[in-house]
Amino acid sequence: MRIDLHVHSSASDGTDPPAEVMRRAGQAGLDVVALTDHDTMAGHAEAARALPPGLALVAGLELSCRLAGHSVHLLAYGTDPADPGLAAECAAIVEARRSRGRRMVERLRELGVAITWPQVEALATGGVVGRPHIARAMVAAGAITEPAQAFTPEWIVAGGRAYVSRYALDPVRAIDLISAAGGVAVLAHPGAVSRGWKIPEETIARLAGAGLAGLEIFHPDHDAAERSRLGALATSLDLIPSGGSDDHGSLTGYRIGADTCPPESYERLMALRGDR
């Protein structure tokens, strides 16, 4: 089985609608795909309607957290979208993303970048607004030539000239919310230094003690040495080794299926739903 447990659509900051993401997942030869948009499950109904034969969809989302001033992401699988606690926190995070986006656009305009908030909203096509939408607007304005250039100290990377922080959950509380909603939590890309912070092993151990179920090891931002280190850590903490492409459509080069989750890990994760 080929299983990709980390994929985004235009319901958050991916470039393609959920139906198109499912079509590409089928073309990539996947057997299972998890739609894990940022802080929302709004794309799941469309994705489910568009599933090609032989492809199974896992309900998921990527929940925004913050720890010691750094961004931390938790992948949640099998949560009840109607759970009031998780739904309320997701709504608060989504609203904070919008407020943060407006303020970042204002700062960019002060720096001479000719973009507007309506342009960013149009790129989001009704989905959750994220920094990639602002980056794409900057490209359209001619301030940069590709979205990746926006994520530098000159612009909107954490600590950058136009960066604005926002509300996010403490990861221990997020694990509790995911569990209460019947889901299972996996720590996303913990060794991706390109994202500004490699999560310390002692922090991962603390999260494991708080109910974290798995560790995303197989990810495009993790090289062979990092995968080996994280694999050993997962074994020592009895965390399930997971993986996925973190595909965002054209923003990441249409890499769906580039990294996958071992079938035995998938089975273990699915068996835990509703048990934590």
Contacts in CASP RR format, 6 or more apart in sequence:
PFRMAT RR
TARGET T0000
AUTHOR 0000-0000-0000
METHOD contacts of the structure
MODEL  1
MRIDLHVHSSASDGTDPPAEVMRRAGQAGLDVVALTDHDTMAGHAEAARA
LPPGLALVAGLELSCRLAGHSVHLLAYGTDPADPGLAAECAAIVEARRSR
GRRMVERLRELGVAITWPQVEALATGGVVGRPHIARAMVAAGAITEPAQA
FTPEWIVAGGRAYVSRYALDPVRAIDLISAAGGVAVLAHPGAVSRGWKIP
EETIARLAGAGLAGLEIFHPDHDAAERSRLGALATSLDLIPSGGSDDHGS
LTGYRIGADTCPPESYERLMALRGDR
1 31 0 8 1.000
1 32 0 8 1.000
1 263 0 8 1.000
1 266 0 8 1.000
2 28 0 8 1.000
2 29 0 8 1.000
2 30 0 8 1.000
2 31 0 8 1.000
2 32 0 8 1.000
2 257 0 8 1.000
2 260 0 8 1.000
3 30 0 8 1.000
3 31 0 8 1.000
3 32 0 8 1.000
3 33 0 8 1.000
3 260 0 8 1.000
3 261 0 8 1.000
3 262 0 8 1.000
3 263 0 8 1.000
3 266 0 8 1.000
4 25 0 8 1.000
4 28 0 8 1.000
4 30 0 8 1.000
4 32 0 8 1.000
4 33 0 8 1.000
4 34 0 8 1.000
4 243 0 8 1.000
4 244 0 8 1.000
4 245 0 8 1.000
4 247 0 8 1.000
4 256 0 8 1.000
4 257 0 8 1.000
4 259 0 8 1.000
4 260 0 8 1.000
4 261 0 8 1.000
5 32 0 8 1.000
5 33 0 8 1.000
5 34 0 8 1.000
5 36 0 8 1.000
5 58 0 8 1.000
5 75 0 8 1.000
5 77 0 8 1.000
5 186 0 8 1.000
5 216 0 8 1.000
5 242 0 8 1.000
5 243 0 8 1.000
5 244 0 8 1.000
5 261 0 8 1.000
5 266 0 8 1.000
5 269 0 8 1.000
6 34 0 8 1.000
6 36 0 8 1.000
6 62 0 8 1.000
6 75 0 8 1.000
6 188 0 8 1.000
6 216 0 8 1.000
6 219 0 8 1.000
6 243 0 8 1.000
6 244 0 8 1.000
6 245 0 8 1.000
6 246 0 8 1.000
6 247 0 8 1.000
7 21 0 8 1.000
7 25 0 8 1.000
7 33 0 8 1.000
7 34 0 8 1.000
7 35 0 8 1.000
7 36 0 8 1.000
7 244 0 8 1.000
7 245 0 8 1.000
7 246 0 8 1.000
7 247 0 8 1.000
7 256 0 8 1.000
8 14 0 8 1.000
8 21 0 8 1.000
8 35 0 8 1.000
8 36 0 8 1.000
8 37 0 8 1.000
8 38 0 8 1.000
8 62 0 8 1.000
8 246 0 8 1.000
8 247 0 8 1.000
8 248 0 8 1.000
8 249 0 8 1.000
9 16 0 8 1.000
9 17 0 8 1.000
9 18 0 8 1.000
9 20 0 8 1.000
9 21 0 8 1.000
9 35 0 8 1.000
9 37 0 8 1.000
9 43 0 8 1.000
9 47 0 8 1.000
10 16 0 8 1.000
10 17 0 8 1.000
10 18 0 8 1.000
10 124 0 8 1.000
10 125 0 8 1.000
10 127 0 8 1.000
11 18 0 8 1.000
11 35 0 8 1.000
11 37 0 8 1.000
11 40 0 8 1.000
11 42 0 8 1.000
11 43 0 8 1.000
11 127 0 8 1.000
11 128 0 8 1.000
12 37 0 8 1.000
12 38 0 8 1.000
12 39 0 8 1.000
12 40 0 8 1.000
12 62 0 8 1.000
12 127 0 8 1.000
12 128 0 8 1.000
12 130 0 8 1.000
13 37 0 8 1.000
13 38 0 8 1.000
13 124 0 8 1.000
13 128 0 8 1.000
13 130 0 8 1.000
13 131 0 8 1.000
13 132 0 8 1.000
13 133 0 8 1.000
13 248 0 8 1.000
13 251 0 8 1.000
14 37 0 8 1.000
14 132 0 8 1.000
14 248 0 8 1.000
14 249 0 8 1.000
14 251 0 8 1.000
15 248 0 8 1.000
15 249 0 8 1.000
15 250 0 8 1.000
15 251 0 8 1.000
16 24 0 8 1.000
16 249 0 8 1.000
16 250 0 8 1.000
17 46 0 8 1.000
17 125 0 8 1.000
18 35 0 8 1.000
18 43 0 8 1.000
18 44 0 8 1.000
18 46 0 8 1.000
18 47 0 8 1.000
18 50 0 8 1.000
19 46 0 8 1.000
19 47 0 8 1.000
19 49 0 8 1.000
19 50 0 8 1.000
21 33 0 8 1.000
21 35 0 8 1.000
21 47 0 8 1.000
21 247 0 8 1.000
21 249 0 8 1.000
21 256 0 8 1.000
22 33 0 8 1.000
22 47 0 8 1.000
22 50 0 8 1.000
22 51 0 8 1.000
22 52 0 8 1.000
22 55 0 8 1.000
22 57 0 8 1.000
23 50 0 8 1.000
23 52 0 8 1.000
24 249 0 8 1.000
24 254 0 8 1.000
24 256 0 8 1.000
25 33 0 8 1.000
25 52 0 8 1.000
25 55 0 8 1.000
25 256 0 8 1.000
25 257 0 8 1.000
26 33 0 8 1.000
26 52 0 8 1.000
26 55 0 8 1.000
28 256 0 8 1.000
28 257 0 8 1.000
29 257 0 8 1.000
30 55 0 8 1.000
30 256 0 8 1.000
30 257 0 8 1.000
30 260 0 8 1.000
31 54 0 8 1.000
31 55 0 8 1.000
31 56 0 8 1.000
32 55 0 8 1.000
32 56 0 8 1.000
32 57 0 8 1.000
32 58 0 8 1.000
32 266 0 8 1.000
33 55 0 8 1.000
33 56 0 8 1.000
33 57 0 8 1.000
33 58 0 8 1.000
33 256 0 8 1.000
34 57 0 8 1.000
34 58 0 8 1.000
34 59 0 8 1.000
34 60 0 8 1.000
34 75 0 8 1.000
34 77 0 8 1.000
35 41 0 8 1.000
35 43 0 8 1.000
35 44 0 8 1.000
35 47 0 8 1.000
35 57 0 8 1.000
35 58 0 8 1.000
35 59 0 8 1.000
35 60 0 8 1.000
36 60 0 8 1.000
36 61 0 8 1.000
36 62 0 8 1.000
36 75 0 8 1.000
36 76 0 8 1.000
37 43 0 8 1.000
37 61 0 8 1.000
37 62 0 8 1.000
37 128 0 8 1.000
38 61 0 8 1.000
38 62 0 8 1.000
38 64 0 8 1.000
38 97 0 8 1.000
38 128 0 8 1.000
38 130 0 8 1.000
39 61 0 8 1.000
39 62 0 8 1.000
39 63 0 8 1.000
39 64 0 8 1.000
39 90 0 8 1.000
39 93 0 8 1.000
39 94 0 8 1.000
39 97 0 8 1.000
39 128 0 8 1.000
40 61 0 8 1.000
40 90 0 8 1.000
40 94 0 8 1.000
40 127 0 8 1.000
40 128 0 8 1.000
41 59 0 8 1.000
41 60 0 8 1.000
41 61 0 8 1.000
41 79 0 8 1.000
41 81 0 8 1.000
42 127 0 8 1.000
42 128 0 8 1.000
44 57 0 8 1.000
44 59 0 8 1.000
44 60 0 8 1.000
44 81 0 8 1.000
47 57 0 8 1.000
48 57 0 8 1.000
51 57 0 8 1.000
58 77 0 8 1.000
58 78 0 8 1.000
58 270 0 8 1.000
59 77 0 8 1.000
59 78 0 8 1.000
59 79 0 8 1.000
59 81 0 8 1.000
60 75 0 8 1.000
60 76 0 8 1.000
60 77 0 8 1.000
60 78 0 8 1.000
60 79 0 8 1.000
61 75 0 8 1.000
61 76 0 8 1.000
61 79 0 8 1.000
61 90 0 8 1.000
62 73 0 8 1.000
62 74 0 8 1.000
62 75 0 8 1.000
62 76 0 8 1.000
62 188 0 8 1.000
63 73 0 8 1.000
63 74 0 8 1.000
63 75 0 8 1.000
63 76 0 8 1.000
63 90 0 8 1.000
63 93 0 8 1.000
63 169 0 8 1.000
63 174 0 8 1.000
63 177 0 8 1.000
63 178 0 8 1.000
64 71 0 8 1.000
64 73 0 8 1.000
64 93 0 8 1.000
64 97 0 8 1.000
64 168 0 8 1.000
64 169 0 8 1.000
65 71 0 8 1.000
65 72 0 8 1.000
65 73 0 8 1.000
65 74 0 8 1.000
65 168 0 8 1.000
65 169 0 8 1.000
65 170 0 8 1.000
65 171 0 8 1.000
65 174 0 8 1.000
66 72 0 8 1.000
66 168 0 8 1.000
66 169 0 8 1.000
66 170 0 8 1.000
67 170 0 8 1.000
67 171 0 8 1.000
67 203 0 8 1.000
69 165 0 8 1.000
70 158 0 8 1.000
70 196 0 8 1.000
70 197 0 8 1.000
70 199 0 8 1.000
71 158 0 8 1.000
71 168 0 8 1.000
71 195 0 8 1.000
71 197 0 8 1.000
72 168 0 8 1.000
72 171 0 8 1.000
72 187 0 8 1.000
72 199 0 8 1.000
73 187 0 8 1.000
73 188 0 8 1.000
73 189 0 8 1.000
74 171 0 8 1.000
74 174 0 8 1.000
74 175 0 8 1.000
74 178 0 8 1.000
74 185 0 8 1.000
74 186 0 8 1.000
74 187 0 8 1.000
74 188 0 8 1.000
74 212 0 8 1.000
75 185 0 8 1.000
75 186 0 8 1.000
75 187 0 8 1.000
75 188 0 8 1.000
75 216 0 8 1.000
75 242 0 8 1.000
76 86 0 8 1.000
76 178 0 8 1.000
76 181 0 8 1.000
76 183 0 8 1.000
76 184 0 8 1.000
76 185 0 8 1.000
76 186 0 8 1.000
77 183 0 8 1.000
77 184 0 8 1.000
77 186 0 8 1.000
77 269 0 8 1.000
77 270 0 8 1.000
77 273 0 8 1.000
78 181 0 8 1.000
78 182 0 8 1.000
78 183 0 8 1.000
78 184 0 8 1.000
78 273 0 8 1.000
78 274 0 8 1.000
79 86 0 8 1.000
79 178 0 8 1.000
79 181 0 8 1.000
79 182 0 8 1.000
79 183 0 8 1.000
80 86 0 8 1.000
80 181 0 8 1.000
80 182 0 8 1.000
80 183 0 8 1.000
81 87 0 8 1.000
83 177 0 8 1.000
83 180 0 8 1.000
83 181 0 8 1.000
83 182 0 8 1.000
85 177 0 8 1.000
85 180 0 8 1.000
85 181 0 8 1.000
86 177 0 8 1.000
86 178 0 8 1.000
86 180 0 8 1.000
86 181 0 8 1.000
89 169 0 8 1.000
89 174 0 8 1.000
89 177 0 8 1.000
92 167 0 8 1.000
93 166 0 8 1.000
93 167 0 8 1.000
93 168 0 8 1.000
93 169 0 8 1.000
94 128 0 8 1.000
96 166 0 8 1.000
96 167 0 8 1.000
96 168 0 8 1.000
97 128 0 8 1.000
97 129 0 8 1.000
97 130 0 8 1.000
97 166 0 8 1.000
98 129 0 8 1.000
99 166 0 8 1.000
100 164 0 8 1.000
100 165 0 8 1.000
100 166 0 8 1.000
101 117 0 8 1.000
101 120 0 8 1.000
101 129 0 8 1.000
101 130 0 8 1.000
101 131 0 8 1.000
101 134 0 8 1.000
101 164 0 8 1.000
102 117 0 8 1.000
103 164 0 8 1.000
104 131 0 8 1.000
104 134 0 8 1.000
104 156 0 8 1.000
104 162 0 8 1.000
104 163 0 8 1.000
104 164 0 8 1.000
105 115 0 8 1.000
105 116 0 8 1.000
105 117 0 8 1.000
105 120 0 8 1.000
105 134 0 8 1.000
105 137 0 8 1.000
107 161 0 8 1.000
107 162 0 8 1.000
107 164 0 8 1.000
108 115 0 8 1.000
108 134 0 8 1.000
108 138 0 8 1.000
108 143 0 8 1.000
108 155 0 8 1.000
108 156 0 8 1.000
108 162 0 8 1.000
109 115 0 8 1.000
109 116 0 8 1.000
111 161 0 8 1.000
111 162 0 8 1.000
112 143 0 8 1.000
113 138 0 8 1.000
113 141 0 8 1.000
113 143 0 8 1.000
113 162 0 8 1.000
114 141 0 8 1.000
114 143 0 8 1.000
115 134 0 8 1.000
115 137 0 8 1.000
115 138 0 8 1.000
115 140 0 8 1.000
115 141 0 8 1.000
115 143 0 8 1.000
119 137 0 8 1.000
119 140 0 8 1.000
120 129 0 8 1.000
120 133 0 8 1.000
120 134 0 8 1.000
120 137 0 8 1.000
121 129 0 8 1.000
123 133 0 8 1.000
123 136 0 8 1.000
123 137 0 8 1.000
124 130 0 8 1.000
124 133 0 8 1.000
131 150 0 8 1.000
131 151 0 8 1.000
131 156 0 8 1.000
132 147 0 8 1.000
132 248 0 8 1.000
132 251 0 8 1.000
134 150 0 8 1.000
134 156 0 8 1.000
135 144 0 8 1.000
135 147 0 8 1.000
135 148 0 8 1.000
135 149 0 8 1.000
135 150 0 8 1.000
135 151 0 8 1.000
135 156 0 8 1.000
136 147 0 8 1.000
136 251 0 8 1.000
138 144 0 8 1.000
138 147 0 8 1.000
138 149 0 8 1.000
138 150 0 8 1.000
138 155 0 8 1.000
139 145 0 8 1.000
139 146 0 8 1.000
139 147 0 8 1.000
139 150 0 8 1.000
144 150 0 8 1.000
144 155 0 8 1.000
147 251 0 8 1.000
149 155 0 8 1.000
150 156 0 8 1.000
150 157 0 8 1.000
151 157 0 8 1.000
152 160 0 8 1.000
153 159 0 8 1.000
153 160 0 8 1.000
153 161 0 8 1.000
154 160 0 8 1.000
154 161 0 8 1.000
155 161 0 8 1.000
155 162 0 8 1.000
155 163 0 8 1.000
156 162 0 8 1.000
156 163 0 8 1.000
157 163 0 8 1.000
157 196 0 8 1.000
158 165 0 8 1.000
158 196 0 8 1.000
169 177 0 8 1.000
171 207 0 8 1.000
171 210 0 8 1.000
172 206 0 8 1.000
172 207 0 8 1.000
172 210 0 8 1.000
174 185 0 8 1.000
175 185 0 8 1.000
175 207 0 8 1.000
175 210 0 8 1.000
175 211 0 8 1.000
175 212 0 8 1.000
176 210 0 8 1.000
178 184 0 8 1.000
178 185 0 8 1.000
178 276 0 8 1.000
179 185 0 8 1.000
179 211 0 8 1.000
179 274 0 8 1.000
179 276 0 8 1.000
182 273 0 8 1.000
182 274 0 8 1.000
182 276 0 8 1.000
183 272 0 8 1.000
183 273 0 8 1.000
183 274 0 8 1.000
183 276 0 8 1.000
184 213 0 8 1.000
184 214 0 8 1.000
184 269 0 8 1.000
184 272 0 8 1.000
184 273 0 8 1.000
184 274 0 8 1.000
184 276 0 8 1.000
185 211 0 8 1.000
185 212 0 8 1.000
185 213 0 8 1.000
185 214 0 8 1.000
185 276 0 8 1.000
186 212 0 8 1.000
186 213 0 8 1.000
186 214 0 8 1.000
186 215 0 8 1.000
186 216 0 8 1.000
186 240 0 8 1.000
186 242 0 8 1.000
186 269 0 8 1.000
187 199 0 8 1.000
187 204 0 8 1.000
187 207 0 8 1.000
187 212 0 8 1.000
187 214 0 8 1.000
187 215 0 8 1.000
187 216 0 8 1.000
188 216 0 8 1.000
188 219 0 8 1.000
188 246 0 8 1.000
189 195 0 8 1.000
189 216 0 8 1.000
189 219 0 8 1.000
189 221 0 8 1.000
189 222 0 8 1.000
189 246 0 8 1.000
190 198 0 8 1.000
190 199 0 8 1.000
190 204 0 8 1.000
190 215 0 8 1.000
190 216 0 8 1.000
190 230 0 8 1.000
191 198 0 8 1.000
191 199 0 8 1.000
191 221 0 8 1.000
191 222 0 8 1.000
191 226 0 8 1.000
191 230 0 8 1.000
192 198 0 8 1.000
192 219 0 8 1.000
192 221 0 8 1.000
192 222 0 8 1.000
193 221 0 8 1.000
194 221 0 8 1.000
195 221 0 8 1.000
201 233 0 8 1.000
204 212 0 8 1.000
204 215 0 8 1.000
204 233 0 8 1.000
204 237 0 8 1.000
204 239 0 8 1.000
205 237 0 8 1.000
208 237 0 8 1.000
208 238 0 8 1.000
208 239 0 8 1.000
211 276 0 8 1.000
212 239 0 8 1.000
213 239 0 8 1.000
213 240 0 8 1.000
213 269 0 8 1.000
213 272 0 8 1.000
213 276 0 8 1.000
214 234 0 8 1.000
214 239 0 8 1.000
214 240 0 8 1.000
214 241 0 8 1.000
214 242 0 8 1.000
214 269 0 8 1.000
215 230 0 8 1.000
215 231 0 8 1.000
215 233 0 8 1.000
215 234 0 8 1.000
215 237 0 8 1.000
215 239 0 8 1.000
215 240 0 8 1.000
215 241 0 8 1.000
215 242 0 8 1.000
216 242 0 8 1.000
216 243 0 8 1.000
216 244 0 8 1.000
217 227 0 8 1.000
217 230 0 8 1.000
217 231 0 8 1.000
217 234 0 8 1.000
217 241 0 8 1.000
217 242 0 8 1.000
217 243 0 8 1.000
218 227 0 8 1.000
218 241 0 8 1.000
218 242 0 8 1.000
218 243 0 8 1.000
218 244 0 8 1.000
218 259 0 8 1.000
218 260 0 8 1.000
218 261 0 8 1.000
218 262 0 8 1.000
219 243 0 8 1.000
219 244 0 8 1.000
219 245 0 8 1.000
219 246 0 8 1.000
219 259 0 8 1.000
220 245 0 8 1.000
220 246 0 8 1.000
220 252 0 8 1.000
220 255 0 8 1.000
220 258 0 8 1.000
220 259 0 8 1.000
221 246 0 8 1.000
222 230 0 8 1.000
230 241 0 8 1.000
231 241 0 8 1.000
233 239 0 8 1.000
234 240 0 8 1.000
234 241 0 8 1.000
240 265 0 8 1.000
240 268 0 8 1.000
240 269 0 8 1.000
241 262 0 8 1.000
241 265 0 8 1.000
242 261 0 8 1.000
242 265 0 8 1.000
242 266 0 8 1.000
242 269 0 8 1.000
243 259 0 8 1.000
243 260 0 8 1.000
243 261 0 8 1.000
243 265 0 8 1.000
244 257 0 8 1.000
244 258 0 8 1.000
244 259 0 8 1.000
244 260 0 8 1.000
244 261 0 8 1.000
245 252 0 8 1.000
245 255 0 8 1.000
245 256 0 8 1.000
245 257 0 8 1.000
245 258 0 8 1.000
245 259 0 8 1.000
245 260 0 8 1.000
246 252 0 8 1.000
246 259 0 8 1.000
247 253 0 8 1.000
247 254 0 8 1.000
247 255 0 8 1.000
247 256 0 8 1.000
247 257 0 8 1.000
247 258 0 8 1.000
249 255 0 8 1.000
249 256 0 8 1.000
261 269 0 8 1.000
END
